[in-house]
Amino acid sequence: MKSLNENDRATMNSLCRISCCCLSFIAVLAALSPLRAEEPTAEQLTFFEQKIRPVLAEHCYKCHSTRSKKLKAELYLDSREGLLKGGETGPVVVPGKPEASLLVRAVVYLDNELEMPPNKKLPDKVIADLQEWIRIGAPWPEEKPTQNAEQAVEGRDWKKLRLESWAFRPVNKPTPPETKHQELVHNPIDQFVLGKIEKRGLEPLGKAGKRVLLRRIHLDLTGLPPTPAEMKTFLGDQRKDALDHVIDSLLKSSHYGERWARHWLDTARYSDGLGGFGDNGPLPGAWRYRDWVVDCFNRDLPYDQFVKQQIAGDLYTEDPLAFYGTGFFAIGPNYKSDGGDPEAKAQAEAETLADRIDTFSRAFLGLTVQCARCHDHKFDPIPQKDYYSIAGVFRNSRTHKRSAASAEMTKKYNDHQKAIKELEKQIKSLNEEKKKAPENTADNPDLPKLQQELNKLKKTMPPKPGGEVHVLADSGNKDMHVAIRGDLRKKGEVAPRQFLTIMTGGNGPVFKQGSGRKELAEAVFEAGKPLAARVMINRIWQYHFGHGLVRTPSNFGSLGEKPSHPQLLDWLSAAFEESGWSIKKMHRLILSSATYQRSSRFHQANFDKDGDNRLLWRMSPRRMEIEVWRDSLLAVTGELDRKIGGQPTDKIFDVKRRTLYTTISRNGDRFASDEFLRLFDFPSPASTAPKRATSTVPQQYLFMLNSPFMIARARVFSERLQKEEKDDPARITQAYALLYGRQPTEEETRIGLAFLAEKAEKIPRLQQYTQVLLSSHEFIQVR
Amino acid sequence: MNLGGDPRAPLSRRESLRRIGAGFGSLGLAGVLADPALFASGKEHGQQAVSPLAPKAPHFAPKAKHVIQLFMPGGPSQVDTFDHKPDIAKHAGKRPSLVNRKSLRNTKNGLMVSPFGFKRYGECGKMVSDIFPNVGELVDDLCFIHSCHTDIPEHAGAILMMTLGALQANRPSMGSWLTYGLGTENQDLPGFVAMSPRAQPRGKLANWGSSFLPGAHAGTYVNIASMKPDTVMRNLSNPHLPRLEQRNQADLLSRLNKLHLDRLEKDSHLEAGIEAMELAFRMQFAVPDVFDVSRETKETRALYGDSEYAKGCLIARRLIERGVRCVQLSHSIDGYDIAWDTGHGDIKGGHARLAKACDQGIAALIKDLKWRGLLDETLVVWGGEFGRAPTSEGKKGRDHDHYGFTMFMAGGGVKPGFSYGATDNFGLTAVENRVHVHDLHATILHLMGLDHKKLTYRYSGRDYRLTDVHGKVIHDIIA
């Protein structure tokens, strides 16, 4: 092996240097294949995958594989069995004996009758590889686990594959099971959850206390803690449906949209541009897409429309601002090459397309279609051709800047302007009449009325439509070729634009209108509906509970995790569609369940059985996201600027707006704010982020102990306490109410008073104390 | 403790330096906790809090424990530095078929003789350009690889290929893979430090970022030119609070957090947080110390010289001496993010200045490591993202060459006084024992005791590794 590998980098480099993703493929195969006498080594398999399979695929499969349109010589070269069995002229490979193998005779053009491939002799290096491969026994990975994915596109039983997978099969609405703990059932969600808890012999916890619950719901829906006054009102509200009232009013708050838009922006890999070299331009209008998302959540735009407008809003003209939605794709990276080298250019375009396909398929469908960029997906039934069917849609869509104003907005503004001018004209002429008239003439009675009207018009003036928004537009109507091994310069067969074969069975419509984006958008909620529904329900669940029912929220394929509660997932998905895809209705349903309202208490026996809380025997305590933490800090000190929407700022240590309005650079390296956000696990916007990590590193505590931002918050908070409360015990009590929504214990008061009694050199003791309270785990934790 | 002691001080000094960290580190190993969800079998709040930076066992016995990457972004020319090609002179101005390759960018001209003289050095008799006299003196400690090649002749992509093994900035850097695989030996310091004087290398953060690996593995960047020891890391000190008062404050925070923990009964995030806070408190003192080169002796400082790059070299030694796993020191002068790209217009002026700014520092680092007994366990890797063509661009310059270029290594288990692979007679294309950047990465991981095929991370549905599906260990350069 060694001598061979050594010399062939050059050839290999040009042949197979495509970023690819079959690492775990080999590992899985090795793990799964039964031990054979001549088990190929990992090195041999790598050799096969890198040097042999690509050659066979490129030069032989057109005529000799299960996917050949017209099989020639009855010969299959896409399996070891095929090679050993051979075709019309007998076996083509004799393992260990290259000289006796027909395949070698054919490729070295030894025999006039048998020169393969027919059009051109393979390079000597490649022939040497083939010989070496046969010499070492023609190692071929055991392909059972990926049989489905390896079969010919046309030959696969798509319907069977679709029905076999929990993710692809149609959603039905299961009947909730009967449960013992009737007192813990608010709605069917609880029946599904309790069913499992009871079956496993766990003890479901009861409802969380009112204080904990109110803080949980406020932070969950708006990202801001309840004020002491809100807490007091809620504690005093004895109505049975007190909590429902809270939920309703929070869902009506514009802060709800800000909070939930941010979740979606993780999925949308939202940034204000400013990426690295090759993708370094700013996206000065990206924030308009962000505000559009906030608005969509606030007005509860049905989820199907929300998705369709992000794929093809420019083509759904009934909603005048729907085109903003296509920012979802337009704000993605647009890689350029810096020298115009053809290979680099092709790479850059391929990479940009890969972003679109990856974001589209993971965000909306929970599928890693990007893995089919260079070859058929190794684990899921996604042929490479499907990748280029979707890629074709985006290759015919260009990114551009469009005036942020809709025709309607412009007309409204112009009409308004016209009305003002008309009035001014009238007033002017009346005034002139007045001047000309003799001095004693009475004022025209219309004049004050007109003046009043003018003032009113001026006050209600709509904002001047202006600025730009990044959007998609159609730029062509051409199918793409499959790019052989992902290299756009090497064209394979044509891949007509259409939806994923696994969902359509290959019988879906071929996209014909323009780029095909609108047809693609429709397909997501037709053939793709089971995935679209399950994926979004799972995301909503994840943001309410910290974990999804499927813990790989953007991978519902065979390498993703299976749902912990498949029936619940389906029941909710069905309910989601029945609700007219209303996200707010899903919030109400989930938040009113006993499952959501459960205590987060620790319980040793349950913990021993299910430490991971997969069964939802309690509410998992969580750390706030960085946005919620910073916003909450500003809220409790009384500094938060609650203005909704508008231009981003990178001065978030000075500006008091919500963290949503921070400028975000794509690589997280432009601003001090980037660094701050990343320190607390803000996801990289380089690609769609399914969920966030929660890391604990010392630099976070350096921020809490030493950053000017924290020192300033502590100062403002201590000044507030100083002003509002008369003595230290009262200040401690008020601080606990503001920060944690509870009374301090006696011990905590005692500790606090002792600390405050000490002398301080520069920073007053109260400020040192408030900094500690603001940095505490209890403040950053949601229970 | 005298931290700037005799450069020939025995090993025990280094051990004691590490122990300063380890003293707390052994308590604080658990001080950093990644999301339990990131651990395959992690329990939500039950598992033992294990620091992602705690030292981890390698896959097999390592040759080296630390890596110092002396990165030369912009592309130093091989035929003007370490790949001596006398045949160029015989065909100067001509364009023999060997160098007549199509997709080279602007090199339609003929071969150009190096403007620099070459001299024979050391017992191995290596020919080295006159612009690297100090490095030349050390050739018997160096292992040259003349047959490197990479994917594209463009800076941005090729730089990323060298620092993170892919053409786009969406993968973890090599240093972050190393701390992911091995942790680090001093828990009071970052495990991976990236430095440069002036400009950050093109691609910036991505070159030391952790991408999808947990954030704890991201490199900490330090700008040598603007550095003051106490402002190396953001928020490292609170200038308004005396140390004792801050200790008081930190104690209060720990105490209140512990009360909260008692109420919760169990919460591994909080347990980790309490320790991380203690670690943060210690870092405030450990970090400024390591970056303070004024603590070195006059002799040591003289050995390195005055250049900014040399200061980086000296800090690199102080870092790995204290157990930091990986240091990436990129070259830059005049605030240029691809410093060695000055070769387009004028190889002579551009390269001579750049070499002068780093030659002494690099040689000093290797000598100093050797004196201190650290070279055996430290792998030093020198090189750019690609080389430059032997043909000329304009009259005096050279354009990018990704078909072949030279790198050298020292220490860390590679053969000293050894040269591996070769370019063609004119130095354009690697023809003998070709070494792709993926192979370099595979070899570096191997020397560190890691199998590049086994060091994987599951992300967005598949297993990733530094070498993607490529890479082959170059066993022939390993001692």
Interface residues (C-beta under 8 A of the other chain):
Chain A: N5 E6 N7 R9 A10 N13 R17 S19 C20 C21 C22 L23 S24 A27 A42 T46 E49 Q50 G275 G276 F277 G278 Y335 S337 D338 G339 D341 P342 E343 A344 Q347 E351 D358 R362 T368 C371 F379 H547 R551 T552 S554 N555 G557 L559 G560 R601 F602 Q604 F607 G611 D612 N613 S620 P621 R623 N667 G668 D669 A672 E675 R678 L679 D681 S684 A686 S687 P690 K691 A693 T694 S695 T696 V697 P698 Q699 Q700 Y701 L702 F703 M704 L705 N706 S707 I711 T745 E747 E748 I751 F755 E758 A760 E761 K762 I763 Q768 Y769 Q771 V772 L773 S775 S776 H777 E778 Q781
Chain B: G31 V32 L33 A34 D35 A37 L38 G42 K43 E44 H45 G46 Q47 P52 S103 R105 H149 D151 I152 P153 E154 H155 A156 G157 A166 L167 Q168 A169 N170 R202 G203 K204 L205 A206 G209 S211 F212 P214 G215 A216 A218 M233 R234 N235 L236 S237 N238 H240 L241 P242 E245 Q246 N248 Q249 A250 L252 L253 R255 L256 N257 L259 H260 L261 L264 E265 K266 D267 H269 L270 A272 G273 A276 M277 L279 A280 F281 M283 Q284 H400 N433 R434 V435 H436 D439 K453 T456 R458 S460 G461 R462 D463 Y464 R465 D468 V469 H470 K472
